[in-house]
Amino acid sequence: MPSLNASAQAQGKDKTRVEKQAGRLVASDPTSPQAVLAALEAAQNWDQGKEALKQIFNALLAD
Amino acid sequence: MAYQHAYDSASGELKGVCAAFPAGAEHSAPTQEEAWQAAGWTVAPGPSTDAAGQPVGPDSHNYLGGALAAKRAVTLTPDKTQIVADGADQAVVAVAVAGADPPASLTLLVNGAQEAVALSGGAGALAPIVAQTPCTIAVSLLDSITYRAAPVVIQAV
């Protein structure tokens, strides 16, 4: 059984978002382990953390 | 051997090429030509290779203007295919359109997002690509009927 990280990275390949910022194309995968950790670290309280987790799992499960 | 082409007369997109079903031969299932006609596509006899000897197919040819023509070749050349996902390391994809009278701009798809590239003399470059997290970035052409190009994949690690 693949690890959660491996699954997230595999699924994340199709979830890359690209935005134009200051003349550059900025790509990011909201389901990558780095983005997940950043979202959780940015949470100021339990409710924000819970909301971040909901968004992460929704993004992982959406197809 | 005779061949049949199927194309969308509205968009000019070549949908397929197949060997012609022998006239008068009995068949219980619909032929490929009949299936294409049922899909609303125009079916007409055509060659399996073009005047330059290149195989004719949906990836390489179109029916823009109602006549078989080779798609215009576009080259997408990244300066690197792997970047560091730090928001700073960047890749630049050069765009070159072959042939005379190139367009003034070309629209590319960057993971589905449309991005116009201005061309000068058929050459230009996509805005620099950076990544904030590890991900895969695919760059391809929006208009795949008129043009053909091998897609580019940039890996952010």
Backbone of each chain as ProteinMPNN parsed JSONL, in Angstrom:
{"seq_chain_A": "MPSLNASAQAQGKDKTRVEKQAGRLVASDPTSPQAVLAALEAAQNWDQGKEALKQIFNALLAD", "coords_chain_A": {"N_chain_A": [[0.848, -1.194, 0.0], [0.648, 2.186, -0.958], [2.34, 4.998, 0.551], [0.84, 7.805, 2.314], [2.041, 10.16, 1.554], [3.21, 9.412, -0.918], [0.913, 8.836, -2.371], [-0.322, 11.315, -2.365], [1.548, 12.816, -3.764], [1.482, 11.546, -6.226], [-1.173, 11.96, -7.04], [-1.178, 14.674, -7.023], [0.055, 15.502, -9.336], [-1.828, 16.011, -11.248], [-3.088, 18.143, -10.236], [-1.915, 20.552, -10.294], [-1.748, 24.03, -10.047], [-1.678, 27.009, -11.943], [-0.694, 30.325, -11.889], [-0.537, 33.723, -12.969], [1.864, 35.868, -11.864], [3.34, 38.872, -11.266], [4.497, 38.931, -13.846], [5.474, 36.381, -14.067], [4.912, 32.85, -14.392], [3.436, 31.105, -11.979], [3.569, 28.072, -10.485], [1.885, 25.677, -8.499], [1.134, 23.029, -6.277], [-1.582, 22.353, -4.497], [-1.982, 20.101, -2.993], [0.408, 19.056, -2.346], [2.918, 17.751, -0.114], [4.447, 19.846, 0.967], [2.781, 22.104, 0.597], [0.629, 21.329, 2.121], [1.75, 21.189, 4.701], [2.474, 23.882, 4.958], [-0.02, 25.122, 4.924], [-1.134, 24.091, 7.24], [0.635, 25.029, 9.13], [0.167, 27.71, 8.888], [-2.24, 28.023, 10.036], [-4.068, 29.53, 12.631], [-5.574, 28.662, 14.696], [-7.507, 25.885, 16.011], [-9.892, 25.631, 14.51], [-9.234, 26.865, 12.07], [-7.2, 25.155, 11.264], [-8.634, 22.816, 10.988], [-10.307, 23.507, 8.882], [-8.398, 23.883, 6.901], [-7.467, 21.274, 6.646], [-9.8, 20.059, 5.698], [-10.028, 21.27, 3.167], [-7.707, 20.327, 1.993], [-8.138, 17.53, 1.921], [-10.448, 17.469, 0.362], [-9.395, 18.425, -2.032], [-7.619, 16.374, -2.595], [-9.354, 14.247, -3.007], [-10.959, 15.081, -5.06], [-11.816, 14.665, -8.437]], "CA_chain_A": [[0.0, 0.0, 0.0], [1.507, 3.364, -1.016], [2.216, 5.923, 1.68], [-0.01, 8.968, 2.059], [2.865, 11.106, 0.8], [3.34, 8.948, -2.3], [-0.389, 9.005, -3.013], [-0.559, 12.748, -2.556], [2.417, 13.305, -4.829], [1.012, 10.996, -7.499], [-2.4, 12.643, -7.435], [-0.889, 16.093, -7.17], [0.517, 15.808, -10.68], [-2.943, 16.53, -12.034], [-3.745, 19.207, -9.491], [-1.061, 21.74, -10.313], [-2.398, 25.276, -10.442], [-0.735, 27.991, -12.487], [-1.205, 31.703, -11.832], [0.422, 34.734, -13.411], [2.201, 36.811, -10.793], [4.487, 39.736, -11.566], [5.136, 38.543, -15.105], [5.948, 34.994, -14.039], [3.883, 31.829, -14.231], [3.748, 30.466, -10.705], [2.874, 26.79, -10.363], [1.896, 25.073, -7.166], [0.22, 21.908, -6.082], [-2.125, 22.535, -3.149], [-2.023, 18.843, -2.25], [1.763, 18.565, -2.084], [3.227, 17.754, 1.323], [4.912, 21.173, 1.362], [1.639, 23.0, 0.693], [-0.173, 20.87, 3.248], [2.42, 21.642, 5.925], [2.401, 25.346, 5.029], [-1.391, 25.486, 5.281], [-1.361, 23.76, 8.655], [1.444, 25.937, 9.944], [-0.407, 29.052, 8.832], [-3.477, 28.051, 10.828], [-3.893, 30.213, 13.917], [-6.316, 27.955, 15.735], [-7.984, 24.568, 15.615], [-10.893, 25.732, 13.442], [-8.531, 27.137, 10.805], [-6.505, 23.929, 10.908], [-9.646, 21.857, 10.533], [-10.745, 23.969, 7.561], [-7.303, 23.591, 5.973], [-7.485, 19.828, 6.403], [-10.957, 19.767, 4.835], [-9.698, 21.679, 1.793], [-6.666, 19.413, 1.496], [-8.737, 16.23, 1.587], [-11.341, 17.667, -0.785], [-8.555, 18.52, -3.24], [-7.071, 15.044, -2.871], [-10.394, 13.322, -3.452], [-11.666, 15.602, -6.243], [-11.288, 14.279, -9.76]], "C_chain_A": [[0.888, 1.249, 0.0], [1.283, 4.272, 0.185], [1.312, 7.087, 1.303], [0.758, 10.0, 1.229], [2.955, 10.715, -0.671], [2.029, 9.14, -3.046], [-0.645, 10.474, -3.322], [0.286, 13.277, -3.7], [1.94, 12.805, -6.187], [-0.232, 11.732, -7.977], [-2.126, 14.107, -7.728], [-0.447, 16.483, -8.558], [-0.597, 16.41, -11.519], [-3.581, 17.745, -11.379], [-2.928, 20.499, -9.468], [-1.854, 22.947, -10.799], [-1.332, 26.237, -10.933], [-1.393, 29.363, -12.467], [-0.112, 32.64, -12.314], [0.633, 35.716, -12.282], [3.457, 37.557, -11.172], [5.251, 39.254, -12.799], [5.678, 37.134, -15.132], [4.753, 34.052, -13.895], [4.259, 31.008, -13.001], [2.903, 29.202, -10.56], [2.949, 26.296, -8.928], [0.87, 23.953, -7.118], [-0.312, 21.977, -4.654], [-2.172, 21.249, -2.324], [-0.622, 18.289, -1.984], [2.033, 18.609, -0.585], [3.685, 19.128, 1.804], [3.742, 22.13, 1.549], [0.761, 22.631, 1.882], [0.437, 21.368, 4.56], [2.309, 23.152, 6.084], [1.009, 25.79, 5.465], [-1.659, 25.217, 6.754], [-0.565, 24.692, 9.568], [0.844, 27.336, 9.996], [-1.667, 29.156, 9.683], [-3.199, 28.638, 12.222], [-4.621, 29.498, 15.055], [-6.845, 26.636, 15.164], [-8.978, 24.638, 14.458], [-10.233, 25.984, 12.077], [-7.794, 25.883, 10.325], [-7.457, 22.891, 10.354], [-10.108, 22.223, 9.118], [-9.674, 23.663, 6.512], [-7.275, 22.108, 5.639], [-8.633, 19.429, 5.487], [-10.621, 20.087, 3.388], [-8.67, 20.745, 1.185], [-7.291, 18.086, 1.068], [-9.726, 16.348, 0.429], [-10.537, 17.721, -2.078], [-7.994, 17.154, -3.615], [-8.115, 14.118, -3.479], [-11.082, 13.784, -4.728], [-11.0, 15.112, -7.506], [-12.335, 14.463, -10.813]], "O_chain_A": [[1.776, 1.377, 0.843], [0.195, 4.315, 0.759], [1.049, 7.327, 0.125], [0.205, 10.628, 0.326], [2.801, 11.553, -1.559], [2.021, 9.553, -4.206], [-1.122, 10.825, -4.402], [-0.179, 14.081, -4.508], [1.982, 13.536, -7.177], [-0.348, 12.085, -9.15], [-2.773, 14.708, -8.587], [-0.548, 17.649, -8.939], [-0.34, 17.228, -12.402], [-4.526, 18.314, -11.925], [-3.225, 21.42, -8.707], [-2.538, 22.892, -11.821], [-0.221, 26.275, -10.404], [-2.505, 29.541, -12.963], [1.076, 32.396, -12.103], [-0.319, 36.329, -11.799], [4.513, 36.958, -11.375], [6.48, 39.18, -12.799], [6.285, 36.726, -16.122], [3.718, 34.423, -13.341], [5.272, 30.308, -12.99], [1.674, 29.265, -10.518], [3.954, 26.478, -8.241], [-0.126, 23.958, -7.841], [0.42, 21.693, -3.705], [-2.374, 21.291, -1.11], [-0.479, 17.184, -1.459], [1.442, 19.417, 0.131], [3.355, 19.537, 2.917], [3.696, 22.879, 2.526], [0.219, 23.502, 2.563], [-0.265, 21.899, 5.42], [2.081, 23.656, 7.184], [0.864, 26.711, 6.268], [-2.32, 26.002, 7.433], [-1.033, 25.088, 10.635], [0.979, 28.054, 10.987], [-2.109, 30.258, 10.011], [-2.225, 28.28, 12.885], [-4.317, 29.709, 16.229], [-6.649, 26.325, 13.989], [-8.929, 23.821, 13.539], [-10.621, 25.395, 11.068], [-7.767, 25.588, 9.13], [-7.15, 22.184, 9.395], [-10.277, 21.35, 8.267], [-9.979, 23.246, 5.395], [-7.082, 21.729, 4.484], [-8.476, 18.577, 4.613], [-10.889, 19.291, 2.488], [-8.747, 20.41, 0.003], [-7.007, 17.58, -0.018], [-9.833, 15.438, -0.392], [-10.932, 17.145, -3.091], [-7.901, 16.812, -4.794], [-7.807, 13.307, -4.352], [-11.72, 12.983, -5.411], [-9.776, 15.139, -7.633], [-12.085, 14.193, -11.987]]}, "seq_chain_B": "MAYQHAYDSASGELKGVCAAFPAGAEHSAPTQEEAWQAAGWTVAPGPSTDAAGQPVGPDSHNYLGGALAAKRAVTLTPDKTQIVADGADQAVVAVAVAGADPPASLTLLVNGAQEAVALSGGAGALAPIVAQTPCTIAVSLLDSITYRAAPVVIQAV", "coords_chain_B": {"N_chain_B": [[-3.879, 0.613, -52.175], [-6.919, 2.078, -51.167], [-7.775, 4.993, -49.274], [-9.684, 6.535, -46.63], [-10.613, 9.703, -45.393], [-11.686, 11.348, -42.442], [-13.205, 14.304, -41.393], [-13.9, 17.243, -39.44], [-15.972, 19.475, -40.734], [-16.558, 21.995, -39.838], [-14.579, 22.86, -37.999], [-12.286, 22.079, -39.271], [-10.707, 20.081, -38.363], [-8.868, 17.149, -38.718], [-10.116, 14.002, -38.254], [-9.681, 11.286, -38.525], [-8.026, 8.57, -40.293], [-8.51, 5.925, -42.487], [-8.355, 2.63, -43.994], [-10.164, 2.222, -46.956], [-13.417, 0.795, -46.968], [-14.237, -2.037, -48.853], [-16.154, -1.406, -51.745], [-19.522, -2.369, -51.988], [-19.159, -4.675, -50.547], [-20.4, -7.015, -48.178], [-21.562, -6.368, -44.886], [-22.099, -6.692, -41.381], [-21.842, -5.111, -39.159], [-21.573, -1.542, -38.597], [-19.448, 0.18, -40.886], [-16.188, 1.748, -40.55], [-16.245, 4.171, -41.93], [-19.005, 4.642, -42.032], [-19.556, 4.93, -39.337], [-18.145, 7.255, -38.79], [-19.55, 9.052, -40.406], [-21.992, 8.956, -39.13], [-21.3, 10.265, -36.854], [-21.312, 12.788, -37.692], [-19.265, 13.766, -39.185], [-17.36, 14.765, -42.052], [-16.686, 12.583, -44.666], [-14.208, 11.607, -46.858], [-12.382, 10.499, -49.765], [-8.854, 10.073, -49.491], [-5.246, 10.54, -49.358], [-2.744, 8.294, -47.906], [-0.3, 9.237, -47.349], [1.301, 12.452, -47.483], [2.199, 15.058, -49.917], [4.833, 15.415, -49.332], [5.614, 12.992, -48.543], [5.07, 12.314, -45.977], [3.345, 10.519, -43.405], [-0.2, 10.737, -43.23], [-2.237, 12.025, -40.714], [-4.313, 12.651, -37.77], [-2.688, 14.007, -35.928], [-0.878, 15.39, -37.4], [-1.942, 16.649, -39.629], [-4.488, 18.725, -41.183], [-7.788, 19.935, -42.16], [-8.189, 22.566, -42.745], [-9.705, 25.176, -44.472], [-10.826, 23.395, -46.135], [-9.238, 21.686, -47.574], [-6.757, 19.11, -47.594], [-3.987, 19.63, -45.496], [-0.682, 20.075, -44.179], [-0.081, 20.414, -40.706], [1.101, 23.393, -39.177], [4.391, 23.559, -38.107], [5.496, 23.916, -34.793], [7.967, 24.746, -32.473], [8.673, 23.975, -29.192], [10.853, 24.845, -26.791], [12.327, 24.219, -23.828], [14.531, 25.873, -21.496], [15.347, 24.45, -19.386], [14.343, 21.332, -17.972], [13.815, 20.665, -15.466], [13.195, 22.17, -12.403], [13.931, 23.84, -9.316], [11.672, 23.72, -6.672], [11.287, 26.356, -5.378], [10.218, 28.805, -5.706], [11.851, 30.606, -6.926], [13.834, 29.579, -8.704], [13.742, 29.215, -12.189], [12.162, 28.299, -15.316], [12.365, 28.805, -18.791], [10.443, 28.741, -21.654], [11.139, 28.57, -24.963], [9.603, 29.647, -27.983], [9.023, 28.77, -31.288], [7.91, 29.352, -34.532], [7.652, 27.673, -37.503], [8.328, 28.425, -40.979], [7.148, 30.776, -43.537], [5.659, 34.038, -43.029], [4.789, 34.109, -40.193], [2.561, 33.933, -37.3], [1.554, 36.778, -35.207], [1.278, 36.257, -32.606], [0.932, 33.526, -30.282], [-1.075, 31.194, -28.595], [-0.494, 29.432, -25.685], [-0.963, 26.523, -23.598], [-0.634, 26.242, -20.233], [-0.524, 23.928, -18.058], [-3.278, 23.854, -18.493], [-3.978, 26.518, -18.204], [-4.427, 29.417, -20.121], [-1.999, 31.147, -22.002], [-0.769, 33.84, -23.667], [1.717, 34.251, -26.153], [3.852, 36.589, -27.403], [5.119, 36.962, -30.667], [8.013, 37.523, -32.606], [9.025, 37.713, -35.773], [8.422, 35.039, -35.843], [9.458, 33.969, -33.561], [9.592, 33.657, -30.01], [9.031, 33.833, -26.444], [7.781, 32.076, -23.657], [6.41, 33.359, -20.611], [8.538, 33.342, -17.703], [8.63, 30.298, -15.816], [7.94, 29.381, -12.564], [7.964, 27.456, -9.514], [6.182, 26.798, -6.544], [5.794, 24.592, -5.049], [6.652, 21.087, -5.195], [5.813, 19.82, -8.347], [4.236, 18.995, -11.506], [4.557, 20.525, -14.594], [2.901, 21.121, -17.502], [3.313, 22.109, -20.833], [1.685, 23.126, -23.703], [0.172, 23.472, -26.997], [-2.587, 25.663, -27.606], [-4.172, 25.832, -29.945], [-4.481, 23.137, -31.541], [-5.22, 22.296, -33.963], [-4.455, 23.878, -36.119], [-1.728, 24.05, -35.643], [1.188, 22.072, -34.807], [3.02, 20.58, -32.185], [5.499, 19.14, -30.134], [4.625, 18.409, -26.851], [5.787, 20.006, -23.831], [7.252, 19.103, -20.77], [7.778, 20.163, -17.531], [9.462, 19.537, -14.625], [9.024, 20.219, -11.279], [10.98, 20.107, -8.445]], "CA_chain_B": [[-5.021, 0.6, -51.257], [-7.594, 3.38, -51.047], [-7.975, 5.43, -47.886], [-10.736, 7.518, -46.379], [-10.357, 10.673, -44.329], [-12.864, 11.933, -41.789], [-12.859, 15.581, -40.775], [-14.975, 18.123, -38.997], [-15.944, 20.552, -41.725], [-16.672, 23.29, -39.155], [-13.301, 23.267, -37.398], [-11.166, 21.696, -40.125], [-9.894, 19.077, -37.677], [-8.852, 15.792, -39.273], [-10.487, 13.109, -37.153], [-9.122, 9.951, -38.676], [-7.687, 8.04, -41.615], [-8.628, 4.454, -42.467], [-8.445, 1.973, -45.293], [-11.543, 2.261, -47.442], [-14.12, -0.485, -46.972], [-14.505, -2.389, -50.26], [-17.505, -1.056, -52.186], [-20.406, -3.491, -52.265], [-18.919, -5.816, -49.653], [-21.429, -7.112, -47.14], [-21.076, -6.204, -43.51], [-23.198, -6.668, -40.408], [-21.625, -3.963, -38.276], [-21.257, -0.334, -39.369], [-18.035, 0.368, -41.236], [-15.58, 2.935, -39.938], [-16.755, 5.345, -42.642], [-20.399, 4.874, -41.609], [-19.507, 5.433, -37.959], [-17.712, 8.664, -38.853], [-20.65, 9.84, -40.955], [-23.007, 9.039, -38.068], [-20.82, 11.249, -35.877], [-21.476, 14.115, -38.286], [-18.032, 14.209, -39.821], [-17.273, 14.614, -43.494], [-15.802, 11.48, -45.052], [-13.788, 11.777, -48.254], [-11.168, 9.755, -50.08], [-7.631, 10.859, -49.333], [-4.023, 9.733, -49.37], [-2.189, 7.899, -46.603], [0.873, 10.094, -47.155], [1.131, 13.731, -48.19], [3.112, 15.291, -51.047], [6.212, 15.319, -48.844], [5.869, 11.605, -48.154], [4.803, 12.131, -44.552], [2.057, 9.879, -43.134], [-1.292, 11.667, -42.905], [-2.97, 11.635, -39.502], [-4.875, 13.772, -36.995], [-1.659, 14.768, -35.206], [0.03, 16.104, -38.299], [-2.617, 17.297, -40.75], [-5.824, 19.276, -40.945], [-8.584, 20.255, -43.344], [-8.528, 23.985, -42.715], [-9.904, 25.625, -45.845], [-11.486, 22.341, -46.89], [-8.277, 20.834, -48.286], [-5.754, 18.498, -46.717], [-2.744, 20.406, -45.367], [0.129, 19.714, -43.011], [-0.125, 21.408, -39.624], [2.307, 24.207, -39.101], [5.25, 23.065, -37.026], [5.915, 24.842, -33.736], [8.937, 24.121, -31.58], [8.7, 24.46, -27.811], [12.162, 24.43, -26.266], [12.608, 24.746, -22.488], [15.957, 25.966, -21.181], [15.577, 23.342, -18.452], [13.131, 20.538, -17.784], [13.644, 20.447, -14.032], [13.498, 23.356, -11.613], [13.772, 23.675, -7.874], [10.379, 24.289, -6.25], [11.575, 27.326, -4.324], [9.632, 30.095, -6.071], [12.869, 31.471, -7.533], [14.403, 28.906, -9.878], [12.741, 29.333, -13.242], [12.396, 27.732, -16.644], [11.801, 29.618, -19.872], [10.165, 27.928, -22.838], [11.221, 29.326, -26.214], [8.592, 29.243, -28.959], [9.422, 29.105, -32.664], [6.972, 28.885, -35.551], [8.37, 27.481, -38.766], [7.705, 28.867, -42.22], [7.001, 32.204, -43.812], [4.482, 34.727, -42.533], [4.343, 33.543, -38.905], [1.577, 34.777, -36.586], [2.127, 37.758, -34.28], [1.242, 35.666, -31.262], [0.471, 32.138, -30.207], [-1.544, 30.92, -27.238], [-0.09, 28.132, -25.146], [-1.653, 26.055, -22.398], [0.303, 25.88, -19.166], [-1.408, 23.149, -17.168], [-4.655, 24.247, -18.751], [-4.138, 27.972, -18.189], [-4.02, 29.995, -21.392], [-0.988, 32.192, -21.903], [-0.396, 34.303, -25.003], [3.137, 34.537, -26.343], [4.095, 37.475, -28.544], [6.177, 36.446, -31.534], [8.665, 38.459, -33.512], [9.688, 36.872, -36.775], [8.126, 33.632, -35.565], [10.122, 33.498, -32.336], [9.197, 34.326, -28.772], [9.279, 33.02, -25.249], [6.741, 32.066, -22.627], [6.839, 33.972, -19.348], [9.267, 32.368, -16.88], [7.811, 29.419, -14.974], [8.517, 29.029, -11.267], [7.073, 26.584, -8.748], [6.25, 26.97, -5.09], [5.797, 23.248, -4.46], [6.929, 20.081, -6.234], [4.66, 19.58, -9.221], [4.555, 18.784, -12.913], [3.975, 21.604, -15.394], [2.854, 20.722, -18.913], [3.124, 23.233, -21.76], [1.276, 22.632, -25.022], [-0.486, 24.468, -27.834], [-4.05, 25.734, -27.519], [-4.722, 25.512, -31.259], [-3.795, 21.937, -32.024], [-5.694, 21.972, -35.315], [-3.602, 24.602, -37.07], [-0.302, 23.852, -35.351], [1.585, 20.85, -34.102], [4.258, 20.721, -31.418], [5.658, 18.165, -29.053], [4.436, 19.103, -25.573], [6.947, 20.105, -22.94], [6.927, 18.864, -19.36], [8.795, 20.659, -16.604], [9.274, 18.929, -13.308], [9.523, 21.01, -10.148], [11.333, 19.161, -7.367]], "C_chain_B": [[-5.606, 2.011, -51.151], [-7.835, 3.714, -49.572], [-9.093, 6.46, -47.816], [-10.3, 8.433, -45.248], [-11.69, 11.114, -43.731], [-12.426, 13.234, -41.156], [-14.105, 16.36, -40.394], [-14.954, 19.339, -39.914], [-16.056, 21.929, -41.07], [-15.317, 23.766, -38.636], [-12.104, 22.979, -38.296], [-10.281, 20.631, -39.497], [-10.014, 17.723, -38.372], [-9.093, 14.826, -38.125], [-9.871, 11.722, -37.289], [-8.836, 9.592, -40.127], [-7.828, 6.526, -41.515], [-8.621, 3.911, -43.88], [-9.911, 1.925, -45.701], [-12.162, 0.868, -47.407], [-14.481, -0.812, -48.428], [-15.958, -2.106, -50.63], [-18.299, -2.321, -52.479], [-20.21, -4.682, -51.356], [-19.962, -5.828, -48.534], [-20.806, -6.947, -45.758], [-22.266, -6.121, -42.578], [-23.065, -5.49, -39.45], [-21.318, -2.739, -39.129], [-19.77, -0.268, -39.69], [-17.503, 1.607, -40.518], [-16.119, 4.21, -40.596], [-18.183, 5.682, -42.191], [-20.441, 5.437, -40.185], [-19.102, 6.906, -37.947], [-18.849, 9.547, -39.378], [-21.752, 10.018, -39.909], [-22.611, 10.061, -37.01], [-20.914, 12.672, -36.427], [-20.229, 14.634, -38.985], [-18.092, 13.969, -41.333], [-16.281, 13.503, -43.819], [-15.489, 11.621, -46.538], [-12.546, 10.943, -48.511], [-9.942, 10.648, -49.947], [-6.432, 9.945, -49.279], [-3.59, 9.31, -47.964], [-0.9, 8.655, -46.304], [0.668, 11.379, -47.952], [2.173, 13.883, -49.295], [4.573, 15.172, -50.623], [6.567, 13.907, -48.388], [5.626, 11.323, -46.686], [3.447, 11.449, -44.348], [1.007, 10.913, -42.725], [-2.025, 11.156, -41.679], [-3.449, 12.854, -38.746], [-3.82, 14.61, -36.275], [-0.866, 15.691, -36.121], [-0.662, 16.893, -39.404], [-3.982, 17.841, -40.344], [-6.54, 19.5, -42.274], [-9.048, 21.704, -43.287], [-8.637, 24.468, -44.161], [-10.49, 24.536, -46.728], [-10.55, 21.423, -47.65], [-7.252, 20.302, -47.3], [-4.477, 19.343, -46.7], [-1.996, 19.934, -44.133], [-0.018, 20.818, -41.966], [1.19, 22.157, -39.603], [3.132, 23.784, -37.884], [5.644, 24.186, -36.076], [6.889, 24.082, -32.839], [8.869, 24.781, -30.211], [9.989, 23.934, -27.179], [12.398, 25.033, -24.887], [14.11, 24.848, -22.254], [16.342, 24.95, -20.118], [14.26, 22.616, -18.228], [12.904, 20.206, -16.31], [14.05, 21.725, -13.304], [13.328, 23.023, -10.138], [12.491, 24.395, -7.459], [10.588, 25.251, -5.079], [10.989, 28.705, -4.624], [10.621, 31.027, -6.743], [13.47, 30.852, -8.796], [13.353, 28.886, -10.977], [13.171, 28.664, -14.536], [11.72, 28.633, -17.657], [11.634, 28.726, -21.099], [10.192, 28.832, -24.067], [10.216, 28.744, -27.207], [9.058, 29.671, -30.345], [8.421, 28.497, -33.637], [7.705, 28.82, -36.884], [7.597, 28.091, -39.931], [7.569, 30.36, -42.34], [5.699, 32.731, -43.211], [3.955, 34.132, -41.222], [3.345, 34.465, -38.213], [2.288, 35.734, -35.627], [2.124, 37.235, -32.845], [0.691, 34.25, -31.336], [0.03, 31.894, -28.764], [-1.146, 29.51, -26.826], [-0.962, 27.788, -23.946], [-0.586, 25.633, -21.392], [-0.539, 25.235, -18.07], [-2.853, 23.631, -17.278], [-4.894, 25.74, -18.753], [-3.613, 28.551, -19.499], [-3.027, 31.127, -21.175], [-0.554, 32.574, -23.317], [1.096, 34.624, -25.043], [3.274, 35.417, -27.573], [5.27, 36.936, -29.347], [6.74, 37.572, -32.404], [9.464, 37.639, -34.506], [9.517, 35.391, -36.509], [8.762, 33.107, -34.298], [9.67, 34.314, -31.129], [9.494, 33.417, -27.598], [8.105, 33.166, -24.283], [7.296, 32.747, -21.375], [7.55, 32.921, -18.497], [8.323, 31.582, -15.974], [8.58, 29.142, -13.684], [7.513, 28.136, -10.539], [7.286, 26.804, -7.26], [6.256, 25.637, -4.356], [6.211, 22.262, -5.546], [5.667, 19.815, -7.048], [5.161, 19.346, -10.645], [3.833, 19.84, -13.726], [4.053, 21.202, -16.862], [2.546, 21.94, -19.771], [2.788, 22.66, -23.135], [0.588, 23.763, -25.782], [-1.981, 24.477, -27.589], [-4.668, 25.288, -28.84], [-3.964, 24.322, -31.849], [-4.328, 21.494, -33.382], [-4.784, 22.621, -36.349], [-2.137, 24.23, -36.903], [-0.058, 22.474, -34.738], [2.909, 21.119, -33.395], [4.307, 19.619, -30.386], [5.491, 18.911, -27.735], [5.685, 19.043, -24.715], [6.482, 19.857, -21.517], [8.099, 19.342, -18.508], [8.468, 20.117, -15.221], [9.856, 19.864, -12.251], [9.762, 20.067, -8.986], [11.817, 19.916, -6.133]], "O_chain_B": [[-4.877, 2.999, -51.057], [-8.067, 2.832, -48.746], [-9.404, 7.149, -48.787], [-9.694, 7.992, -44.272], [-12.691, 11.234, -44.436], [-11.408, 13.285, -40.467], [-15.191, 16.166, -40.939], [-14.02, 20.14, -39.869], [-15.687, 22.93, -41.683], [-14.951, 24.929, -38.809], [-11.032, 23.557, -38.113], [-9.22, 20.31, -40.033], [-11.116, 17.216, -38.586], [-8.358, 14.832, -37.138], [-9.576, 11.064, -36.291], [-9.338, 10.225, -41.056], [-7.328, 5.912, -40.573], [-8.853, 4.642, -44.842], [-10.786, 1.625, -44.888], [-11.517, -0.116, -47.768], [-14.979, 0.052, -49.15], [-16.879, -2.514, -49.922], [-17.804, -3.234, -53.139], [-21.014, -5.615, -51.383], [-20.35, -4.78, -48.017], [-19.667, -7.345, -45.516], [-23.306, -5.559, -42.922], [-24.065, -4.941, -38.987], [-20.854, -2.875, -40.261], [-18.932, -0.62, -38.859], [-18.262, 2.4, -39.96], [-16.409, 5.197, -39.919], [-18.525, 6.849, -41.994], [-21.254, 6.306, -39.871], [-19.651, 7.704, -37.186], [-19.084, 10.643, -38.868], [-22.366, 11.08, -39.811], [-23.468, 10.651, -36.352], [-20.632, 13.64, -35.72], [-20.152, 15.812, -39.335], [-18.793, 13.076, -41.809], [-15.164, 13.491, -43.303], [-16.391, 11.738, -47.367], [-11.75, 10.702, -47.604], [-9.994, 11.838, -50.257], [-6.569, 8.727, -49.167], [-4.016, 9.893, -46.967], [-0.456, 8.712, -45.157], [-0.041, 11.397, -48.958], [2.934, 12.957, -49.574], [5.444, 14.869, -51.438], [7.673, 13.656, -47.908], [5.931, 10.235, -46.196], [2.492, 11.773, -45.053], [1.295, 11.843, -41.97], [-2.392, 9.983, -41.614], [-3.037, 13.974, -39.047], [-4.036, 15.799, -36.036], [-0.257, 16.659, -35.664], [-0.028, 17.727, -40.051], [-4.545, 17.469, -39.315], [-5.983, 19.288, -43.35], [-10.152, 22.033, -43.72], [-7.757, 24.197, -44.977], [-10.637, 24.726, -47.936], [-11.0, 20.481, -48.302], [-6.924, 20.951, -46.306], [-3.955, 19.721, -47.749], [-2.595, 19.456, -43.169], [-0.072, 22.002, -42.299], [2.242, 21.628, -39.962], [2.612, 23.672, -36.774], [6.068, 25.261, -36.5], [6.659, 22.923, -32.493], [8.994, 26.0, -30.091], [10.182, 22.724, -27.051], [12.644, 26.234, -24.778], [14.877, 24.022, -22.747], [17.518, 24.622, -19.96], [13.19, 23.221, -18.29], [11.926, 19.549, -15.954], [15.115, 22.287, -13.558], [12.668, 22.05, -9.772], [12.257, 25.539, -7.85], [10.139, 25.008, -3.959], [11.233, 29.66, -3.887], [10.254, 32.147, -7.1], [13.598, 31.516, -9.824], [12.191, 28.572, -10.716], [14.357, 28.486, -14.814], [10.636, 29.161, -17.411], [12.569, 28.046, -21.522], [9.374, 29.743, -24.198], [10.004, 27.533, -27.271], [9.447, 30.823, -30.541], [8.121, 27.305, -33.585], [8.302, 29.801, -37.328], [6.378, 28.25, -39.874], [7.829, 31.113, -41.401], [4.771, 31.973, -42.927], [2.804, 33.702, -41.154], [3.295, 35.658, -38.514], [3.452, 35.538, -35.278], [2.87, 37.712, -31.99], [0.072, 33.846, -32.321], [0.689, 32.34, -27.825], [-1.423, 28.534, -27.523], [-1.612, 28.655, -23.36], [0.253, 24.778, -21.675], [-1.176, 25.917, -17.267], [-3.549, 23.79, -16.275], [-5.921, 26.192, -19.259], [-2.508, 28.228, -19.937], [-3.194, 31.956, -20.28], [-0.039, 31.745, -24.067], [1.656, 35.189, -24.104], [2.857, 35.032, -28.665], [6.281, 36.511, -28.788], [6.01, 38.45, -32.865], [10.435, 36.968, -34.156], [10.358, 34.58, -36.897], [8.625, 31.926, -33.981], [9.403, 35.511, -31.233], [10.126, 32.371, -27.742], [7.529, 34.243, -24.129], [8.499, 32.714, -21.117], [7.207, 31.741, -18.558], [7.353, 32.121, -15.439], [9.736, 28.72, -13.719], [6.343, 28.076, -10.917], [8.41, 26.971, -6.787], [6.665, 25.552, -3.198], [6.121, 22.594, -6.728], [4.588, 19.61, -6.492], [6.349, 19.482, -10.937], [2.628, 20.031, -13.567], [5.138, 20.972, -17.397], [1.631, 22.708, -19.472], [3.513, 21.817, -23.663], [0.444, 24.872, -25.268], [-2.584, 23.423, -27.385], [-5.581, 24.462, -28.855], [-2.962, 24.476, -32.547], [-3.938, 20.445, -33.895], [-4.391, 21.991, -37.33], [-1.397, 24.109, -37.879], [-0.968, 21.818, -34.231], [3.794, 21.79, -33.926], [3.283, 19.217, -29.834], [6.139, 19.934, -27.517], [6.521, 18.151, -24.856], [5.43, 20.349, -21.109], [9.251, 18.972, -18.737], [7.345, 20.232, -14.73], [11.023, 20.25, -12.318], [8.87, 19.319, -8.585], [12.159, 19.297, -5.125]]}, "name": "protein", "num_of_chains": 2, "seq": "MPSLNASAQAQGKDKTRVEKQAGRLVASDPTSPQAVLAALEAAQNWDQGKEALKQIFNALLADMAYQHAYDSASGELKGVCAAFPAGAEHSAPTQEEAWQAAGWTVAPGPSTDAAGQPVGPDSHNYLGGALAAKRAVTLTPDKTQIVADGADQAVVAVAVAGADPPASLTLLVNGAQEAVALSGGAGALAPIVAQTPCTIAVSLLDSITYRAAPVVIQAV"}
